[in-house]
Structures are given as structure tokens and as C-alpha cells.
Amino acid sequence: MMTLEERLMVQRLAIVRALHVGDLLLAVPAFRAIRRGFPAAEITLIGLPWARDFVQRFRQYVDRLREFPGYPGLLEVDEDRERIRAFLDQERAYRYDVVVQMHGNGRASNPFALELGGRRTIGYYESRQPDGLWLGATYPDDRHESERDLGLAGLLGLPADDLRLEFPLLPEDVRAGQSLLSSALDQNRPVVGLHVGARPPARRWPAERFAIVGDALACERGAQVVITAGPGEEPLAQSVVDRMDRPPLNLAGRTSLGSLAAVIHRCDLFISNDTGPAHVAVALDTPSITIFGPADRRRWAPLDQRRHLIAFQPVACSPCPHWDCPIDHRCLRRVEPAQVLGLAYHLLAEESLLLTKKHDQDLSFSARSALKLRSW
């Protein structure tokens, strides 16, 4: 633990977390706590190249990005010894006062964090605290990811009880979102987003089931369905569109992270595979359903399961680490459209009721749409 006086003397602090969108969003509570505990420090994120957007968006918590060069045992970036050596030489010369290893259980990431040469390095470890780690704890394998990250702030003596997620929308995000949705915005219809992609194929619910859900919501609730997917997933999105009887708005390949977030913010309901945009929906408090398959629900499911529900079917082989399912994809194939639709109808009804109570009058989806439009 560091005293307040010691924290105020810290000038340069690095956080190692070279991961993807959802991983960084779930770490925002930890970033927020660290910024409050080290108000005078310059905070550097050592992350993946895409995180330049994250640093720009979260300037209140992070000052600069250094692109992770790869490292033996860490698979996010291909290993290049010369690049790694040059990076470590530069970082040691920068002389961090504190390095926070926030990248997994420490098996491979602690050696990398220690090679940065900070005066004090903290992080989790698996069984025995490695030499050189100034402060650490056994990796809490049974905790939610946000709680786990925030626990590192707790090791430093900082409050570790604020688990709120955030996603600041920039003005250009809102303008881009308005432009993308201009043909879909009808104040008499709810807008429902379907995010049909995910980087690991093992996390993708079958396209035909997304199509069934989209058609049912369009037919039974009058929803305008919006299809989204990540870069390179346009064919997957098109396969959903091709299976639908009611034409959706297909935004696959047309969104940046910021404009996708603006679209999610405008949705009345967002249904997604277990991937980054699902966490964006939670951070923006757009009612959401996340369809879980191989991932560990204890670690990745939303902590607020009143407005952010999960659809899953327990199977003996889940959770598992496979990128592609080696058998029959049973964890996701057993999630039926009827289960997802039941959750969707519940959330749409709850949202309508919530607004009715809040404004002491009967507010339809058209009124909610108008409210959201004004918020843009």
C-alpha cells in the first residue's frame, strides 16, 4: 500500500493492458480509481494500436499510449525480438515511478512489466510472488473482470467499490451516428440493434437465429432492426440480412468505434454476441441482451442484470478457451430464439414502464425516441 504522500510524489505511472475493446472498458473503474489516487501523475497505457481511440476518449484518466511491442508468451502481438528490445530500452529510460500490471494472471505479463524498469511494480501472480514485484496478490480467478482490475487499485490503498462503466460520446460520434441512422429513425418504432459478429467464431450465435429474432421483433413489436458487425464481418452480417423477411438497416462495415457507440446509445434495445459492443451497451446503459457461449459468465457478464440480461444454456464443456469450437458448438446452438425473444420482450416492456413511471404519463416508444433524439 502507498501512502497519500507517496502517491502525490509519483510523476510517471504505466498501466500494462494490451487487450481489446471489452477488456479496456471493463478496466475503466480501475483507471478511474488510479487517476483519483495519483492526480499529479502522467498515466501511460501500454496497449494495442486501436487503444489510441480509447486514450483520446478517456483523457480524464489516461494521458498517453505506448504501443505494446509483443513479448514471449503474450499472443496479442507477433514476437519481434529487435522491436521488443528497442521498446524496453526506451521505456526503461523513461523511468516510471509505478508500473501496474493489469494484463492477466502475470505468468507472462509480470516478466514484461518488470522489464519496464519501474521503481515499483504491482500485479497479480499465480502461486508465488515473483522477485521484483513490489506489491502483489494471488490472481483472483473467481471474480468479475472489473472487480479483479479494481482490486489492483485496492492494493495501492485506493477505494475499490465504484464499478460503474463509462463510454464518453464525442460530438463527432453523435454526428456520425445521426447520419448512419437517418433513414431508420421513426419516432413510432423502437430501434433494436443486433450485433452479429465476434472476433472468435466460437462466440457467434448462428446467423439464422439472429434473423429469426430480428423478424419477430420487427413483426410483433414494429421494431426497426439495425444490423452491426466488426471489421471484416460484412459477409456474416449479410448472411443475417439475407435470411430476414423484414429488411433491416445493415451498418456492417460502416461504423467506427465511436459511431457504433452512438448507434448503440440511440437503440431502445441492443442484442449482441459476447464481444466488445456488448460492454459498450452496458457502459451507455442501453438495455441489452448478451448471448453467452464459451466465455466465463462469472467474469464477463454485466454486473447490472436488471437492464443488461444474458442468454445462455449451461453445458459441461463451457467455459472453454477455444477460438473455434472443436465439437458441435452446443453452448450457443442450445440458446433458442424463443429464449432471447422472451428477454427482449421483457426489457422492452420494462423500459416502457420505467419511462411511464418516471414522467407520470403513458410514454410510448415514440416519446422515448423523441427523448433520445433531444439527447443527441
N, C-alpha and C positions, 0 to 999 in steps of 0.2 A: 504494500500500500504506500502511496505517496502522500505527503502532507500538502496542504494548500500552498504553503510557501515553496515547496519543491516544484509543484505544478506550475506556479507562476513564473518560475525561472526557466522552464522549458521553452526553447526557441524553435526547435525543429522536431516534428513528430511525423513518423511514417506509419501508414497502415498497409499491410500486405493483404490484398484480397483480389486476386486476378481471376475473377469469375464473371458470370453473365448477369443479365438484367434482374431476374428474380432474386439472385443471390445478393446483389448490391441493395436492392430495395428492402429486403428483409434485414439488412445491416444498418439501415438508416437510424433506427433507435440508438444503436451503439455509436454511430458517427455523431449524432446529436449530443449524446452524453459526453463524449470525448471533447467535442468543441466547448461545451459549457465548462468542463473541468480544466481545459487548457486554453483560456480565452486569448492569451498572448502568443500562442504558438502558431507557426506556419505548419499546416497539416497537408501532407503529401499522400495521395493514394497511389500505390503501386498496383496497377490494374491492367486490363486488356485495352487495346486501342479504342474500342467502342465507348469506353468509360469517359472519353473526353466530353461526350454529351452529358454524362452523369455529373461530372465535376462542374461543368457550366451551369447545370440546373440546380446543383446543391452547393453553390458558392458560400452559403452561410456556414457550411460545415467543412468543406474541403477547399484548399487553396490551389493545389496543382496536381497534375497527373504525371507519373513516370511510367512509361510502358514496360510491363513485365517482359523480360527478355527470354523467358524459358528457364528451366532448371531441371536437373536429373530427378525423375520421379514425379514431376508435375506436368501433366499432359496437355494443359491448355495451350501451350505454345511449343512448336518443334524445337528441339535442343540444338543450339549452335554454340560451341564452346567459346569461340572468339567473341561473339556478341555478349555472352554471359560475363566473360572476364572483363570486358570493357565497361559493361554496365556496373558491375560490382566495384570496380576501381573508382568510377565516378561517384557512386553513392557513398563509399567509404570516405572519399574526400569531402563530401557534403557535410559529414559529421552530424548525424541525427542524435538528438538527446534521448529520444524514446522511439522504439520500434514496436508496433503492435502486430503480432502475427495473428491474422483473422482469416486464415485460409486452411480450414480443416483441422484434422487431429494432430498435426505437427510432424508426422512421420517424415515427410519430405519438405514441408514448408518451414519447420524450425531451422534446419540447416541453412536454408536460403536466408531467412530473417536474420540469423546470427552472422552470416557473411556480410550483411549490410554494415556491420561495424558500429551500431548504435551504442551509446553509453549504457543504456538499459533496454533490454528486450523482454517482452512478456508474451505469453501464448499458452495454449493448451498442449498437453503431451499425452501419450497413450498409457504408459505404465510408470516410467521413471523420468524424473525431471532431468533434461539434458544439461550438460555442463555449459555454462554461459548464459542460460536463461535466468534472468534476474528475478522474475516473478512468474509463476505458472500454476496450473491446476490440471488435474486429470480431465481429459476430454469428456464432457457430459453427453454421452451418446443417446440418452433418452429424453432430451429436451428439444423444444421447438427451436428452429434456427435463429429466430430473433432473440429468444431468451439466451441462447448459447452465446451469440455475439455480444449481447449486452452484459453477459457475465464477465467478459474481459474488462469492460469499464468498471464493473464492481470490484475486480481485483485491484484496480488502481484507487479504490476508495470513492468512486463516483456513484451517484444514485442509479440504480438499475431496475427501475419499476415503470418507466414510461415506454410502452411498447407500440405507440401509435406509428403507423406508416404514413409517409408523405410522398406526393409527386407534384411538385410545382409546375403549373402550366404557364409557359411563356406566351406573350402576346402573339408571336408568330405561330405557335402551336394552335392557338384558338382560331386564327385566321385560316390556317390550312385545314383544320377540321371543319370549319364552316363551309369552305369551298368543296371539300370532298362529299359532304352530306347535303349539299344544297338541293340535289334532286330527290332526296329521301325525306326531308323534313316536312311532315304533315302533322299539324297540331292535333288532328283527330286520331292519330295512330301512335301506339308505343313503338319505340325503336329498340330492337333486340339485336345484339351483336353475337355472332358465332365465330370464335377463333378456332379454326380447324387444324392449325399446324402445331408442331412442336419439334424442336431440334432432334431429340431421339425418336425414331419411328415407334419404339415400344410405348410411347406415351400418347400416340394418336388414336383417338376413338374412330371407328370406321366411318368413312365418308357418307355411306348410305344412311347411317343413323343420325348424323348431323342434318342430313337432308330431310329425314322424317320429322325431326324436331322443328326445323325451320318451317316446313309446310304446315305443321299442326298449329304453330303459333301464329302464322300468317292467316290461316283459315279460321281458327277458333277464337283468336284474340285480336285479329285485324292488325297484327304487327307488321311493321316494315323491317325485314330481316337484312342485316348488313354482314357480309362475309369478310373476315380478315384472316391474314396468314403472314408468316415471316418471309424474309427474302429467300427466293429460290423455291418457295412453296406454292407458286401460282398454279402449277398443274393440279396440285392437291385441292386447292380452292375451286378450281374449275370443275373438278370431278364432283364436288358437292353441288355446285350450281347446276350442272347438267342433270343431276338426279332430282332436282326440285321442280314441282309443278307451278309454284308461285315464284316469279322471278325475284331474286334478291338483288341488293346492290353489292357488287363484288369489288372490294377495295384491295384485294391481294396485289402486292407489288406496287402499290400507290402511296404507301404511308411511310413516314419516318417514325422514330420512336415517339417524338413529340406530337405529331399529328394523329398517330394511333391513339395516344393517351387522350387527346381532345375528343376523338370519336367515342372512346370508351366513356368519357365523362358525360357525353351527350346521351348515351344509351340509357334506357329505362331498365334494361337487364342485359348482362353480359355472361355468355356461356362459353367456357374455354376448356381446352385440354390443360393439363398441369404444366404450365410454362410461364414465361415472364409476364405476358399481358394479364394473366390471371391475378398476379400480385399488383399490377398497375390498377386493376379494378378495385382491389381492396384498398389501396392507398388513396384512391379518389372517392371511395365509399359509394361506388356504383353497385347496386345489388348484383350478386354474381353467383354462378354455379361453376365449380371446378370439377372436372371429371378425372378421377384418380384411377391409375392402374398400378404400375410397378413401384412408384415412389412411396416413401415412408410418410404416411399421413400425419404421424405424430410430429414430424419435423417440418413439413411443408404446407399443411392445410392452414387456412385462415384461422387466426385466433378468435375472431368475431364470427361465430357460426349462427348468428341471428339473421344478418343481411348477406352473409357470404357462406353459402352452403356447399357441400361436397356430395358428389355421386360416386359410389364405389360398390363393389361386391368383394367381400373377403375371399381370398384363395390362399392355399397353403404356400405357394411359391412367391407371394408378394409380402413385403417389399423385396425387390431384387435390383441388381446393378446393371442389368443388360441393356445395351443400346438398341438392339433388335431382339425381339422375343425369340428364343430358340425352340419354342414348342408351338402352342396354338393361340397365344395372345388372350388367354382365358380371362385374365383380370379385367380387361376392357370389353371383351366380347360379352361378358355376363352382365354388363351395365346396359340395360334395355332403354330404348327411347321413352317408354312409359315412366320409368323412374325419374329421368331428367325432366320430363314434362310435368310430372307431379310437383317437383321442386320449383319449376318455373312458374306454374300457376299460383303456388303458394306465395312466392316472392312478389309477383305482380299484384296479387290481392293485398298483401301486407303493405306494399308501397302505396297503393291507392288509399288504404285505410289510414296509414300514417299521415298522409297529407290531408285527409279529411279531418282527422282529429286536430292536426296542427293549425289548420285555418278555420276550424269550426264551420265548415261548409262542405258540400259534396264536390270534391275536386276530381275531375276525370283525368285521364291521361292527356287530354288536350291541354288542360290547365297546367299539368306538370311539365309538358313540353314547353309551354309558354314561359314558365318559371325558369326552366333551364336555358331557353333562348335569351332571356333577360340576363342570366348569369354570365353569358358569353359576351 
